[in-house]
Amino acid sequence: MAKRTKDRKPDLADLCLIRMSELFPNHKVLTTDRVDFRVYRRNKREMIPVLCPPS
């Protein structure tokens, strides 16, 4: 994770959401951080399904 997101510097909340996404793969992550969650991956290569408010 650290190498792929080294320019993003995820905070503890982001890391917790990524981990919860791995534990509960059928659920979407609700976030306003659309830019970072396009980069973050779960299980090393899967995109994380997110639900974001309209921009």
Buried (B, 14 or more C-beta within 10 A) or exposed (E): EEEEBEEBEBEEEBEEBBEBBBEEEEEEBEBEBEEBBEEBBBEEEEEBEBEBEEE
